[in-house]
Amino acid sequence: MQDEGYGNLQGKVGFVYGSFLIVVAIWVTLVLPEMKDRALEELDEMFAKGVGTFRFGAYQTEGLGAKTIGVERAEVGAAESMKDVCGVDVKAGRD
């Protein structure tokens, strides 16, 4: 794109790459959901229920994902519910 005989844009090639950057920045802002502090099971549940990307942060999961994240955060009562779900005794504290 920069060289003579092809595009001959020379220094103006930055406008091409800049326009792609703007499109990608808009896409990331509007389409890509915030996945911080979420377990994969929670994300599966939210995608399956069709939760909008702007509601990901405030959405409270209720299935296996909520129980999994409860065990990861060592919440009281979450370990007992994991034993009911998967049959494995999980201790909620670390030694």
Biopython code that builds the backbone (N, CA, C, O; Angstrom):
import numpy as np
from Bio.PDB.StructureBuilder import StructureBuilder

atoms = [
    (1, "MET", "N", (0.818, -1.204, 0.000)),
    (1, "MET", "CA", (0.000, 0.000, 0.000)),
    (1, "MET", "C", (0.857, 1.262, 0.000)),
    (1, "MET", "O", (0.412, 2.309, -0.470)),
    (2, "GLN", "N", (2.056, 1.175, 0.511)),
    (2, "GLN", "CA", (2.888, 2.366, 0.608)),
    (2, "GLN", "C", (3.738, 2.598, -0.635)),
    (2, "GLN", "O", (4.009, 3.745, -0.991)),
    (3, "ASP", "N", (4.154, 1.542, -1.289)),
    (3, "ASP", "CA", (5.130, 1.645, -2.363)),
    (3, "ASP", "C", (4.516, 2.132, -3.678)),
    (3, "ASP", "O", (3.325, 1.958, -3.938)),
    (4, "GLU", "N", (5.380, 2.752, -4.500)),
    (4, "GLU", "CA", (4.966, 3.161, -5.838)),
    (4, "GLU", "C", (4.639, 1.927, -6.652)),
    (4, "GLU", "O", (5.283, 0.889, -6.500)),
    (5, "GLY", "N", (3.660, 2.033, -7.498)),
    (5, "GLY", "CA", (3.253, 0.926, -8.322)),
    (5, "GLY", "C", (2.175, 0.068, -7.683)),
    (5, "GLY", "O", (1.570, -0.764, -8.359)),
    (6, "TYR", "N", (1.928, 0.249, -6.412)),
    (6, "TYR", "CA", (0.877, -0.502, -5.738)),
    (6, "TYR", "C", (-0.206, 0.480, -5.289)),
    (6, "TYR", "O", (-1.136, 0.753, -6.047)),
    (7, "GLY", "N", (-0.104, 0.995, -4.118)),
    (7, "GLY", "CA", (-1.089, 1.948, -3.632)),
    (7, "GLY", "C", (-0.560, 3.369, -3.622)),
    (7, "GLY", "O", (-1.319, 4.328, -3.762)),
    (8, "ASN", "N", (0.757, 3.497, -3.454)),
    (8, "ASN", "CA", (1.445, 4.781, -3.402)),
    (8, "ASN", "C", (0.832, 5.736, -2.370)),
    (8, "ASN", "O", (0.697, 6.933, -2.622)),
    (9, "LEU", "N", (0.471, 5.200, -1.230)),
    (9, "LEU", "CA", (-0.110, 6.043, -0.182)),
    (9, "LEU", "C", (0.964, 6.718, 0.663)),
    (9, "LEU", "O", (0.717, 7.766, 1.261)),
    (10, "GLN", "N", (2.126, 6.141, 0.714)),
    (10, "GLN", "CA", (3.256, 6.648, 1.484)),
    (10, "GLN", "C", (2.850, 6.930, 2.931)),
    (10, "GLN", "O", (2.453, 6.003, 3.636)),
    (11, "GLY", "N", (2.933, 8.146, 3.384)),
    (11, "GLY", "CA", (2.621, 8.479, 4.775)),
    (11, "GLY", "C", (1.140, 8.462, 5.089)),
    (11, "GLY", "O", (0.755, 8.439, 6.258)),
    (12, "LYS", "N", (0.305, 8.472, 4.065)),
    (12, "LYS", "CA", (-1.144, 8.483, 4.287)),
    (12, "LYS", "C", (-1.690, 7.114, 4.671)),
    (12, "LYS", "O", (-2.878, 6.977, 4.964)),
    (13, "VAL", "N", (-0.826, 6.100, 4.671)),
    (13, "VAL", "CA", (-1.272, 4.759, 5.046)),
    (13, "VAL", "C", (-1.738, 4.729, 6.508)),
    (13, "VAL", "O", (-2.522, 3.859, 6.884)),
    (14, "GLY", "N", (-1.276, 5.646, 7.314)),
    (14, "GLY", "CA", (-1.730, 5.742, 8.705)),
    (14, "GLY", "C", (-3.216, 6.016, 8.820)),
    (14, "GLY", "O", (-3.845, 5.598, 9.792)),
    (15, "PHE", "N", (-3.792, 6.710, 7.845)),
    (15, "PHE", "CA", (-5.233, 6.947, 7.863)),
    (15, "PHE", "C", (-6.014, 5.651, 7.651)),
    (15, "PHE", "O", (-7.096, 5.476, 8.211)),
    (16, "VAL", "N", (-5.465, 4.750, 6.846)),
    (16, "VAL", "CA", (-6.113, 3.450, 6.635)),
    (16, "VAL", "C", (-6.100, 2.663, 7.939)),
    (16, "VAL", "O", (-7.140, 2.177, 8.383)),
    (17, "TYR", "N", (-4.928, 2.535, 8.553)),
    (17, "TYR", "CA", (-4.837, 1.798, 9.804)),
    (17, "TYR", "C", (-5.606, 2.498, 10.930)),
    (17, "TYR", "O", (-6.199, 1.829, 11.777)),
    (18, "GLY", "N", (-5.604, 3.795, 10.948)),
    (18, "GLY", "CA", (-6.351, 4.540, 11.961)),
    (18, "GLY", "C", (-7.846, 4.323, 11.857)),
    (18, "GLY", "O", (-8.536, 4.230, 12.873)),
    (19, "SER", "N", (-8.355, 4.242, 10.632)),
    (19, "SER", "CA", (-9.790, 4.001, 10.466)),
    (19, "SER", "C", (-10.167, 2.610, 10.956)),
    (19, "SER", "O", (-11.230, 2.433, 11.551)),
    (20, "PHE", "N", (-9.301, 1.610, 10.711)),
    (20, "PHE", "CA", (-9.559, 0.281, 11.252)),
    (20, "PHE", "C", (-9.540, 0.309, 12.777)),
    (20, "PHE", "O", (-10.350, -0.360, 13.418)),
    (21, "LEU", "N", (-8.639, 1.065, 13.353)),
    (21, "LEU", "CA", (-8.535, 1.172, 14.795)),
    (21, "LEU", "C", (-9.803, 1.772, 15.395)),
    (21, "LEU", "O", (-10.277, 1.305, 16.431)),
    (22, "ILE", "N", (-10.346, 2.779, 14.770)),
    (22, "ILE", "CA", (-11.578, 3.408, 15.262)),
    (22, "ILE", "C", (-12.742, 2.425, 15.226)),
    (22, "ILE", "O", (-13.529, 2.354, 16.170)),
    (23, "VAL", "N", (-12.852, 1.658, 14.126)),
    (23, "VAL", "CA", (-13.927, 0.667, 14.009)),
    (23, "VAL", "C", (-13.794, -0.398, 15.093)),
    (23, "VAL", "O", (-14.786, -0.780, 15.713)),
    (24, "VAL", "N", (-12.584, -0.874, 15.323)),
    (24, "VAL", "CA", (-12.365, -1.900, 16.339)),
    (24, "VAL", "C", (-12.636, -1.346, 17.739)),
    (24, "VAL", "O", (-13.201, -2.053, 18.573)),
    (25, "ALA", "N", (-12.253, -0.121, 18.009)),
    (25, "ALA", "CA", (-12.509, 0.481, 19.320)),
    (25, "ALA", "C", (-14.006, 0.605, 19.584)),
    (25, "ALA", "O", (-14.459, 0.366, 20.703)),
    (26, "ILE", "N", (-14.768, 0.973, 18.573)),
    (26, "ILE", "CA", (-16.235, 1.054, 18.723)),
    (26, "ILE", "C", (-16.811, -0.331, 18.965)),
    (26, "ILE", "O", (-17.687, -0.503, 19.812)),
    (27, "TRP", "N", (-16.318, -1.331, 18.215)),
    (27, "TRP", "CA", (-16.814, -2.699, 18.382)),
    (27, "TRP", "C", (-16.535, -3.209, 19.794)),
    (27, "TRP", "O", (-17.416, -3.799, 20.420)),
    (28, "VAL", "N", (-15.335, -2.992, 20.299)),
    (28, "VAL", "CA", (-14.976, -3.453, 21.642)),
    (28, "VAL", "C", (-15.857, -2.782, 22.690)),
    (28, "VAL", "O", (-16.297, -3.429, 23.640)),
    (29, "THR", "N", (-16.113, -1.502, 22.521)),
    (29, "THR", "CA", (-16.918, -0.769, 23.495)),
    (29, "THR", "C", (-18.369, -1.241, 23.499)),
    (29, "THR", "O", (-18.967, -1.364, 24.568)),
    (30, "LEU", "N", (-18.941, -1.505, 22.342)),
    (30, "LEU", "CA", (-20.365, -1.811, 22.255)),
    (30, "LEU", "C", (-20.700, -3.300, 22.292)),
    (30, "LEU", "O", (-21.790, -3.667, 22.729)),
    (31, "VAL", "N", (-19.806, -4.152, 21.851)),
    (31, "VAL", "CA", (-20.145, -5.559, 21.680)),
    (31, "VAL", "C", (-19.469, -6.468, 22.690)),
    (31, "VAL", "O", (-20.098, -7.406, 23.179)),
    (32, "LEU", "N", (-18.222, -6.224, 23.014)),
    (32, "LEU", "CA", (-17.471, -7.112, 23.892)),
    (32, "LEU", "C", (-17.875, -6.866, 25.342)),
    (32, "LEU", "O", (-17.705, -5.753, 25.840)),
    (33, "PRO", "N", (-18.403, -7.873, 26.032)),
    (33, "PRO", "CA", (-18.861, -7.670, 27.407)),
    (33, "PRO", "C", (-17.701, -7.639, 28.401)),
    (33, "PRO", "O", (-16.605, -8.120, 28.113)),
    (34, "GLU", "N", (-17.960, -7.071, 29.559)),
    (34, "GLU", "CA", (-16.978, -7.041, 30.647)),
    (34, "GLU", "C", (-17.008, -8.399, 31.344)),
    (34, "GLU", "O", (-18.051, -8.831, 31.836)),
    (35, "MET", "N", (-15.864, -9.062, 31.382)),
    (35, "MET", "CA", (-15.803, -10.408, 31.956)),
    (35, "MET", "C", (-14.949, -10.463, 33.212)),
    (35, "MET", "O", (-14.558, -11.544, 33.653)),
    (36, "LYS", "N", (-14.660, -9.311, 33.787)),
    (36, "LYS", "CA", (-13.818, -9.254, 34.974)),
    (36, "LYS", "C", (-14.524, -9.936, 36.147)),
    (36, "LYS", "O", (-15.717, -9.730, 36.366)),
    (37, "ASP", "N", (-13.787, -10.738, 36.888)),
    (37, "ASP", "CA", (-14.274, -11.435, 38.082)),
    (37, "ASP", "C", (-15.451, -12.363, 37.803)),
    (37, "ASP", "O", (-16.313, -12.545, 38.663)),
    (38, "ARG", "N", (-15.494, -12.941, 36.625)),
    (38, "ARG", "CA", (-16.550, -13.892, 36.274)),
    (38, "ARG", "C", (-15.933, -15.254, 35.994)),
    (38, "ARG", "O", (-14.869, -15.345, 35.381)),
    (39, "ALA", "N", (-16.598, -16.311, 36.442)),
    (39, "ALA", "CA", (-16.171, -17.671, 36.133)),
    (39, "ALA", "C", (-16.692, -18.041, 34.746)),
    (39, "ALA", "O", (-17.656, -17.452, 34.258)),
    (40, "LEU", "N", (-16.050, -19.012, 34.122)),
    (40, "LEU", "CA", (-16.488, -19.444, 32.795)),
    (40, "LEU", "C", (-17.917, -19.974, 32.822)),
    (40, "LEU", "O", (-18.668, -19.784, 31.864)),
    (41, "GLU", "N", (-18.296, -20.634, 33.906)),
    (41, "GLU", "CA", (-19.664, -21.150, 34.024)),
    (41, "GLU", "C", (-20.675, -20.006, 34.068)),
    (41, "GLU", "O", (-21.772, -20.120, 33.522)),
    (42, "GLU", "N", (-20.304, -18.910, 34.717)),
    (42, "GLU", "CA", (-21.188, -17.739, 34.746)),
    (42, "GLU", "C", (-21.354, -17.161, 33.349)),
    (42, "GLU", "O", (-22.462, -16.804, 32.947)),
    (43, "LEU", "N", (-20.259, -17.069, 32.613)),
    (43, "LEU", "CA", (-20.335, -16.540, 31.254)),
    (43, "LEU", "C", (-21.188, -17.427, 30.366)),
    (43, "LEU", "O", (-21.966, -16.926, 29.554)),
    (44, "ASP", "N", (-21.052, -18.747, 30.511)),
    (44, "ASP", "CA", (-21.896, -19.666, 29.750)),
    (44, "ASP", "C", (-23.368, -19.432, 30.050)),
    (44, "ASP", "O", (-24.198, -19.400, 29.142)),
    (45, "GLU", "N", (-23.684, -19.268, 31.317)),
    (45, "GLU", "CA", (-25.074, -19.039, 31.718)),
    (45, "GLU", "C", (-25.611, -17.727, 31.134)),
    (45, "GLU", "O", (-26.735, -17.679, 30.635)),
    (46, "MET", "N", (-24.807, -16.672, 31.200)),
    (46, "MET", "CA", (-25.271, -15.372, 30.706)),
    (46, "MET", "C", (-25.443, -15.373, 29.190)),
    (46, "MET", "O", (-26.401, -14.795, 28.678)),
    (47, "PHE", "N", (-24.520, -16.018, 28.462)),
    (47, "PHE", "CA", (-24.675, -16.103, 27.012)),
    (47, "PHE", "C", (-25.878, -16.955, 26.642)),
    (47, "PHE", "O", (-26.594, -16.634, 25.693)),
    (48, "ALA", "N", (-26.114, -18.051, 27.386)),
    (48, "ALA", "CA", (-27.257, -18.925, 27.110)),
    (48, "ALA", "C", (-28.587, -18.196, 27.349)),
    (48, "ALA", "O", (-29.559, -18.426, 26.631)),
    (49, "LYS", "N", (-28.626, -17.320, 28.356)),
    (49, "LYS", "CA", (-29.854, -16.579, 28.660)),
    (49, "LYS", "C", (-30.005, -15.321, 27.825)),
    (49, "LYS", "O", (-31.031, -14.646, 27.907)),
    (50, "GLY", "N", (-28.994, -14.990, 27.017)),
    (50, "GLY", "CA", (-29.083, -13.827, 26.139)),
    (50, "GLY", "C", (-28.981, -12.495, 26.855)),
    (50, "GLY", "O", (-29.615, -11.521, 26.450)),
    (51, "VAL", "N", (-28.194, -12.445, 27.910)),
    (51, "VAL", "CA", (-28.009, -11.202, 28.660)),
    (51, "VAL", "C", (-27.241, -10.210, 27.788)),
    (51, "VAL", "O", (-26.224, -10.566, 27.191)),
    (52, "GLY", "N", (-27.716, -8.983, 27.713)),
    (52, "GLY", "CA", (-27.059, -7.953, 26.917)),
    (52, "GLY", "C", (-25.699, -7.580, 27.482)),
    (52, "GLY", "O", (-25.466, -7.697, 28.685)),
    (53, "THR", "N", (-24.807, -7.133, 26.616)),
    (53, "THR", "CA", (-23.441, -6.845, 27.050)),
    (53, "THR", "C", (-23.368, -5.714, 28.075)),
    (53, "THR", "O", (-22.470, -5.712, 28.918)),
    (54, "PHE", "N", (-24.279, -4.767, 28.022)),
    (54, "PHE", "CA", (-24.250, -3.672, 28.981)),
    (54, "PHE", "C", (-24.790, -4.094, 30.345)),
    (54, "PHE", "O", (-24.598, -3.382, 31.331)),
    (55, "ARG", "N", (-25.467, -5.250, 30.414)),
    (55, "ARG", "CA", (-26.016, -5.723, 31.692)),
    (55, "ARG", "C", (-25.145, -6.799, 32.341)),
    (55, "ARG", "O", (-25.502, -7.310, 33.403)),
    (56, "PHE", "N", (-24.014, -7.156, 31.730)),
    (56, "PHE", "CA", (-23.149, -8.201, 32.273)),
    (56, "PHE", "C", (-22.645, -7.857, 33.667)),
    (56, "PHE", "O", (-22.583, -8.737, 34.525)),
    (57, "GLY", "N", (-22.293, -6.630, 33.911)),
    (57, "GLY", "CA", (-21.725, -6.236, 35.194)),
    (57, "GLY", "C", (-22.690, -6.359, 36.354)),
    (57, "GLY", "O", (-22.278, -6.711, 37.459)),
    (58, "ALA", "N", (-23.963, -6.079, 36.132)),
    (58, "ALA", "CA", (-24.952, -6.081, 37.205)),
    (58, "ALA", "C", (-25.724, -7.392, 37.309)),
    (58, "ALA", "O", (-26.467, -7.591, 38.270)),
    (59, "TYR", "N", (-25.563, -8.283, 36.343)),
    (59, "TYR", "CA", (-26.351, -9.516, 36.318)),
    (59, "TYR", "C", (-25.886, -10.480, 37.400)),
    (59, "TYR", "O", (-24.685, -10.697, 37.561)),
    (60, "GLN", "N", (-26.819, -11.056, 38.138)),
    (60, "GLN", "CA", (-26.525, -12.034, 39.175)),
    (60, "GLN", "C", (-26.846, -13.430, 38.639)),
    (60, "GLN", "O", (-27.994, -13.724, 38.306)),
    (61, "THR", "N", (-25.843, -14.272, 38.560)),
    (61, "THR", "CA", (-26.065, -15.633, 38.099)),
    (61, "THR", "C", (-26.660, -16.458, 39.221)),
    (61, "THR", "O", (-26.528, -16.127, 40.399)),
    (62, "GLU", "N", (-27.326, -17.552, 38.827)),
    (62, "GLU", "CA", (-27.992, -18.361, 39.841)),
    (62, "GLU", "C", (-27.695, -19.847, 39.706)),
    (62, "GLU", "O", (-28.080, -20.620, 40.583)),
    (63, "GLY", "N", (-27.039, -20.266, 38.665)),
    (63, "GLY", "CA", (-26.774, -21.680, 38.446)),
    (63, "GLY", "C", (-25.442, -22.124, 39.007)),
    (63, "GLY", "O", (-24.979, -21.640, 40.040)),
    (64, "LEU", "N", (-24.836, -23.067, 38.288)),
    (64, "LEU", "CA", (-23.558, -23.626, 38.700)),
    (64, "LEU", "C", (-22.469, -22.548, 38.740)),
    (64, "LEU", "O", (-21.555, -22.624, 39.561)),
    (65, "GLY", "N", (-22.560, -21.553, 37.866)),
    (65, "GLY", "CA", (-21.572, -20.478, 37.851)),
    (65, "GLY", "C", (-21.541, -19.702, 39.147)),
    (65, "GLY", "O", (-20.467, -19.366, 39.646)),
    (66, "ALA", "N", (-22.704, -19.414, 39.696)),
    (66, "ALA", "CA", (-22.768, -18.679, 40.963)),
    (66, "ALA", "C", (-22.165, -19.500, 42.091)),
    (66, "ALA", "O", (-21.490, -18.959, 42.968)),
    (67, "LYS", "N", (-22.407, -20.805, 42.069)),
    (67, "LYS", "CA", (-21.845, -21.661, 43.111)),
    (67, "LYS", "C", (-20.331, -21.780, 42.954)),
    (67, "LYS", "O", (-19.597, -21.800, 43.942)),
    (68, "THR", "N", (-19.874, -21.856, 41.718)),
    (68, "THR", "CA", (-18.439, -21.964, 41.467)),
    (68, "THR", "C", (-17.707, -20.715, 41.938)),
    (68, "THR", "O", (-16.678, -20.809, 42.608)),
    (69, "ILE", "N", (-18.228, -19.560, 41.593)),
    (69, "ILE", "CA", (-17.573, -18.317, 41.996)),
    (69, "ILE", "C", (-17.658, -18.137, 43.507)),
    (69, "ILE", "O", (-16.779, -17.519, 44.107)),
    (70, "GLY", "N", (-18.710, -18.673, 44.126)),
    (70, "GLY", "CA", (-18.821, -18.625, 45.581)),
    (70, "GLY", "C", (-17.724, -19.428, 46.259)),
    (70, "GLY", "O", (-17.177, -19.007, 47.278)),
    (71, "VAL", "N", (-17.404, -20.586, 45.694)),
    (71, "VAL", "CA", (-16.328, -21.402, 46.246)),
    (71, "VAL", "C", (-14.988, -20.713, 46.030)),
    (71, "VAL", "O", (-14.132, -20.716, 46.915)),
    (72, "GLU", "N", (-14.805, -20.113, 44.833)),
    (72, "GLU", "CA", (-13.556, -19.422, 44.557)),
    (72, "GLU", "C", (-13.338, -18.255, 45.510)),
    (72, "GLU", "O", (-12.206, -17.970, 45.901)),
    (73, "ARG", "N", (-14.406, -17.591, 45.877)),
    (73, "ARG", "CA", (-14.302, -16.453, 46.794)),
    (73, "ARG", "C", (-14.434, -16.881, 48.251)),
    (73, "ARG", "O", (-14.395, -16.046, 49.155)),
    (74, "ALA", "N", (-14.589, -18.175, 48.476)),
    (74, "ALA", "CA", (-14.686, -18.767, 49.819)),
    (74, "ALA", "C", (-15.836, -18.186, 50.616)),
    (74, "ALA", "O", (-15.678, -17.833, 51.785)),
    (75, "GLU", "N", (-17.005, -18.086, 49.974)),
    (75, "GLU", "CA", (-18.190, -17.610, 50.682)),
    (75, "GLU", "C", (-18.758, -18.743, 51.534)),
    (75, "GLU", "O", (-18.666, -19.915, 51.168)),
    (76, "VAL", "N", (-19.333, -18.386, 52.651)),
    (76, "VAL", "CA", (-19.913, -19.359, 53.564)),
    (76, "VAL", "C", (-21.142, -19.979, 52.911)),
    (76, "VAL", "O", (-21.979, -19.261, 52.364)),
    (77, "GLY", "N", (-21.256, -21.268, 52.961)),
    (77, "GLY", "CA", (-22.389, -21.976, 52.399)),
    (77, "GLY", "C", (-22.185, -22.411, 50.962)),
    (77, "GLY", "O", (-22.897, -23.296, 50.488)),
    (78, "ALA", "N", (-21.250, -21.826, 50.263)),
    (78, "ALA", "CA", (-21.037, -22.186, 48.861)),
    (78, "ALA", "C", (-20.417, -23.567, 48.742)),
    (78, "ALA", "O", (-20.728, -24.307, 47.809)),
    (79, "ALA", "N", (-19.538, -23.926, 49.679)),
    (79, "ALA", "CA", (-18.885, -25.230, 49.622)),
    (79, "ALA", "C", (-19.905, -26.349, 49.795)),
    (79, "ALA", "O", (-19.801, -27.385, 49.139)),
    (80, "GLU", "N", (-20.877, -26.155, 50.661)),
    (80, "GLU", "CA", (-21.905, -27.169, 50.854)),
    (80, "GLU", "C", (-22.745, -27.341, 49.598)),
    (80, "GLU", "O", (-23.122, -28.460, 49.250)),
    (81, "SER", "N", (-23.040, -26.243, 48.918)),
    (81, "SER", "CA", (-23.840, -26.347, 47.703)),
    (81, "SER", "C", (-23.048, -27.011, 46.585)),
    (81, "SER", "O", (-23.640, -27.689, 45.745)),
    (82, "MET", "N", (-21.725, -26.837, 46.545)),
    (82, "MET", "CA", (-20.908, -27.517, 45.545)),
    (82, "MET", "C", (-20.896, -29.014, 45.801)),
    (82, "MET", "O", (-20.849, -29.803, 44.858)),
    (83, "LYS", "N", (-20.937, -29.414, 47.070)),
    (83, "LYS", "CA", (-20.990, -30.837, 47.382)),
    (83, "LYS", "C", (-22.294, -31.425, 46.867)),
    (83, "LYS", "O", (-22.313, -32.554, 46.378)),
    (84, "ASP", "N", (-23.379, -30.677, 46.969)),
    (84, "ASP", "CA", (-24.665, -31.140, 46.456)),
    (84, "ASP", "C", (-24.650, -31.243, 44.936)),
    (84, "ASP", "O", (-25.252, -32.158, 44.375)),
    (85, "VAL", "N", (-23.971, -30.319, 44.265)),
    (85, "VAL", "CA", (-23.978, -30.273, 42.804)),
    (85, "VAL", "C", (-23.095, -31.342, 42.199)),
    (85, "VAL", "O", (-23.541, -32.089, 41.327)),
    (86, "CYS", "N", (-21.845, -31.431, 42.645)),
    (86, "CYS", "CA", (-20.899, -32.334, 41.983)),
    (86, "CYS", "C", (-20.459, -33.497, 42.839)),
    (86, "CYS", "O", (-19.691, -34.336, 42.368)),
    (87, "GLY", "N", (-20.913, -33.585, 44.081)),
    (87, "GLY", "CA", (-20.593, -34.733, 44.921)),
    (87, "GLY", "C", (-19.181, -34.721, 45.488)),
    (87, "GLY", "O", (-18.711, -35.743, 45.986)),
    (88, "VAL", "N", (-18.502, -33.590, 45.422)),
    (88, "VAL", "CA", (-17.134, -33.495, 45.926)),
    (88, "VAL", "C", (-17.141, -32.583, 47.134)),
    (88, "VAL", "O", (-17.731, -31.502, 47.110)),
    (89, "ASP", "N", (-16.474, -33.033, 48.202)),
    (89, "ASP", "CA", (-16.400, -32.216, 49.403)),
    (89, "ASP", "C", (-15.308, -31.166, 49.214)),
    (89, "ASP", "O", (-14.129, -31.503, 49.105)),
    (90, "VAL", "N", (-15.700, -29.898, 49.177)),
    (90, "VAL", "CA", (-14.770, -28.798, 48.945)),
    (90, "VAL", "C", (-14.713, -27.970, 50.210)),
    (90, "VAL", "O", (-15.746, -27.580, 50.756)),
    (91, "LYS", "N", (-13.506, -27.703, 50.674)),
    (91, "LYS", "CA", (-13.363, -26.865, 51.869)),
    (91, "LYS", "C", (-13.286, -25.419, 51.434)),
    (91, "LYS", "O", (-12.540, -25.090, 50.513)),
    (92, "ALA", "N", (-14.051, -24.545, 52.085)),
    (92, "ALA", "CA", (-14.159, -23.142, 51.672)),
    (92, "ALA", "C", (-13.008, -22.291, 52.149)),
    (92, "ALA", "O", (-12.938, -21.128, 51.751)),
    (93, "GLY", "N", (-12.117, -22.772, 52.955)),
    (93, "GLY", "CA", (-10.992, -21.977, 53.429)),
    (93, "GLY", "C", (-9.677, -22.562, 52.954)),
    (93, "GLY", "O", (-9.614, -23.712, 52.518)),
    (94, "ARG", "N", (-8.647, -21.771, 53.043)),
    (94, "ARG", "CA", (-7.311, -22.268, 52.680)),
    (94, "ARG", "C", (-6.495, -22.426, 53.952)),
    (94, "ARG", "O", (-6.596, -21.629, 54.885)),
    (95, "ASP", "N", (-5.693, -23.466, 53.962)),
    (95, "ASP", "CA", (-4.862, -23.728, 55.147)),
    (95, "ASP", "C", (-3.639, -22.872, 55.152)),
    (95, "ASP", "O", (-2.828, -22.960, 56.074)),
]
sb = StructureBuilder()
sb.init_structure("model")
sb.init_model(0)
sb.init_chain("A")
sb.init_seg("    ")
for serial, (resi, resn, name, xyz) in enumerate(atoms, 1):
    if name == "N":
        sb.init_residue(resn, " ", resi, " ")
    sb.init_atom(name, np.array(xyz, "f"), 0.0, 1.0, " ", f" {name:<3s}", serial, name[0])
structure = sb.get_structure()
